[in-house]
Amino acid sequence: MYGLDGIFLLKTVLLVAAFLIFMILIEIIMRKWFKLNKRNLFRSAAYVNETHRKIDWSIRGLGIAGMILGFIINSMRGFDERLWYIEPWTILFLLVLSTETARAVMEKKHAHHPRQYLSTISQILLIIMLCVSLYVTDFFGLL
């Protein structure tokens, strides 16, 4: 049932690629619709201001500490006694949600364009929809 056959990796890569393409298309549509500038995802200039940078790094630090603490706690418990809410994927999901929510709040308050936060909120909703659909469909039948 949970074995890794030869096609599993291909299906997973295609699923991730399809989701990334969908996210990029939605981002392009939102940017054109609201006439927003393109946001660079991999630079430190992605912060709205210095307060946003501090809040973002505080959230990241807490997330990393939570993952380490969760790993320690769950490694001391039996395999059947693990706590789902301190598993790494749960903490990572909460980390992504909280950092993107902080970005949306800071964009709403301090961004140059008044509707820039709507693009960030749409990304948050897409991530939530993906995670819920992965959970409900048992990873789209891949598991």
C-alpha positions as CSV (number, residue, x, y, z in Angstrom):
1,M,0.0,0.0,0.0
2,Y,2.7,2.5,0.9
3,G,5.5,1.0,-1.1
4,L,7.5,3.1,-3.5
5,D,7.1,1.7,-6.9
6,G,9.0,3.0,-9.9
7,I,6.4,5.4,-11.1
8,F,5.8,7.0,-7.6
9,L,8.7,9.5,-8.0
10,L,7.5,10.5,-11.5
11,K,4.0,11.1,-10.3
12,T,5.2,13.1,-7.3
13,V,7.4,15.3,-9.5
14,L,4.6,15.9,-12.0
15,L,2.2,16.8,-9.1
16,V,4.7,19.3,-7.7
17,A,5.5,20.7,-11.1
18,A,1.7,21.1,-11.9
19,F,1.1,22.9,-8.6
20,L,4.0,25.2,-9.1
21,I,2.9,26.1,-12.7
22,F,-0.6,26.7,-11.4
23,M,0.7,29.0,-8.6
24,I,2.9,30.9,-11.0
25,L,-0.1,31.4,-13.4
26,I,-2.3,32.6,-10.6
27,E,0.4,35.0,-9.5
28,I,0.8,36.4,-13.0
29,I,-3.0,36.8,-13.4
30,M,-3.2,38.6,-10.0
31,R,-0.3,40.8,-10.8
32,K,-1.7,41.8,-14.2
33,W,-5.2,42.2,-12.8
34,F,-4.2,44.5,-10.0
35,K,-1.3,46.1,-12.0
36,L,1.3,45.1,-9.4
37,N,5.1,44.9,-9.8
38,K,6.7,41.5,-10.0
39,R,7.9,40.2,-6.6
40,N,11.3,38.6,-6.4
41,L,10.9,35.5,-4.2
42,F,14.6,34.8,-3.5
43,R,16.0,38.2,-2.3
44,S,16.0,39.9,1.0
45,A,14.4,42.8,-0.7
46,A,11.1,40.8,-0.5
47,Y,10.5,42.4,3.0
48,V,8.1,45.2,3.1
49,N,10.1,47.0,5.8
50,E,12.5,46.4,8.7
51,T,9.7,45.5,11.0
52,H,8.5,42.8,8.6
53,R,12.1,41.4,8.4
54,K,12.2,41.1,12.2
55,I,8.8,39.5,12.5
56,D,9.6,37.1,9.7
57,W,12.8,35.9,11.2
58,S,11.2,35.6,14.6
59,I,8.5,33.4,13.1
60,R,11.2,31.3,11.3
61,G,13.2,30.9,14.5
62,L,10.2,29.8,16.4
63,G,9.3,27.3,13.6
64,I,12.8,25.8,13.6
65,A,12.9,25.5,17.4
66,G,9.4,23.9,17.2
67,M,10.6,21.4,14.7
68,I,13.7,20.5,16.7
69,L,11.6,20.2,19.9
70,G,8.9,18.2,18.2
71,F,11.5,15.8,16.8
72,I,13.1,15.3,20.2
73,I,9.7,14.7,21.8
74,N,8.4,12.4,19.1
75,S,11.7,10.4,18.9
76,M,11.3,9.6,22.7
77,R,7.8,8.2,22.1
78,G,6.9,5.0,20.4
79,F,6.0,5.0,16.7
80,D,2.3,4.5,17.4
81,E,2.3,7.2,20.2
82,R,3.6,10.1,18.1
83,L,1.8,13.4,18.4
84,W,0.7,14.6,15.0
85,Y,0.6,18.3,15.9
86,I,4.4,18.4,16.6
87,E,5.3,16.4,13.5
88,P,7.6,18.4,11.1
89,W,5.1,18.7,8.3
90,T,2.5,20.2,10.6
91,I,4.9,22.7,12.0
92,L,6.1,23.5,8.5
93,F,2.5,24.1,7.3
94,L,1.9,26.4,10.2
95,L,5.2,28.2,9.6
96,V,4.3,28.9,5.9
97,L,0.9,30.1,6.9
98,S,2.1,32.4,9.6
99,T,4.9,33.9,7.5
100,E,2.6,34.5,4.6
101,T,-0.1,36.0,6.9
102,A,2.5,38.3,8.4
103,R,3.5,39.3,4.9
104,A,-0.1,40.0,3.9
105,V,-0.7,42.1,7.1
106,M,2.5,44.1,6.5
107,E,1.6,44.6,2.8
108,K,-1.8,45.8,3.8
109,K,-0.4,48.4,6.2
110,H,2.9,49.5,4.5
111,A,3.0,48.5,0.8
112,H,3.3,51.0,-1.9
113,H,0.4,49.5,-3.8
114,P,-2.8,49.3,-1.7
115,R,-3.9,45.9,-3.2
116,Q,-0.6,44.1,-3.1
117,Y,-1.8,42.0,-0.1
118,L,-4.5,40.4,-2.2
119,S,-1.9,38.5,-4.2
120,T,-0.4,37.2,-1.0
121,I,-3.8,36.2,0.3
122,S,-4.6,34.3,-2.9
123,Q,-1.3,32.3,-2.5
124,I,-2.2,31.5,1.1
125,L,-5.6,30.2,-0.1
126,L,-4.0,28.1,-2.8
127,I,-1.6,26.5,-0.4
128,I,-4.5,25.7,2.0
129,M,-6.5,24.2,-0.8
130,L,-3.6,22.1,-1.9
131,C,-2.9,20.7,1.6
132,V,-6.6,20.0,2.2
133,S,-6.9,18.2,-1.1
134,L,-3.8,16.2,-0.6
135,Y,-5.1,15.1,2.8
136,V,-8.6,14.3,1.6
137,T,-7.6,12.4,-1.5
138,D,-4.7,10.5,0.2
139,F,-2.1,12.4,-1.8
140,F,-4.2,12.1,-5.0
141,G,-4.0,8.3,-4.8
142,L,-0.2,8.2,-4.8
143,L,-0.1,6.6,-1.3
